[in-house]
């Protein structure tokens, strides 16, 4: 599977992890959802960094998690989401797209 797809999936698990962490405050059983999302997210990230440079993958992974968590927080938990926050989220998404466009793939090792 493509490294970028693994990275996207890892980002969704990151959103699940933070959401489960919030839900765990009300019901301790969500710790298992948190742990499952953490393990799955790190495994997907591990697969992504096989073909995507580490710094680029990590920046985009945390960006997906941050943007998604803000959206979930606003939709599910009533977190504030004003026009300035929306503008800043668009800036974050733009930065992630820019990183992908200039990031490329890991260079292949030179033959020995």
Secondary structure, DSSP 8 states (H G I E B T S, - for coil): --HHHHHHHHHHHHHHHHHHHHHHTT-TTHHHHHHHHHHHHHHHHHHHTTTS-HHHHHHHHHHHHHHHHHHHHHHHH-----HHHHHHHHHHHHHHHHHHHHH---------
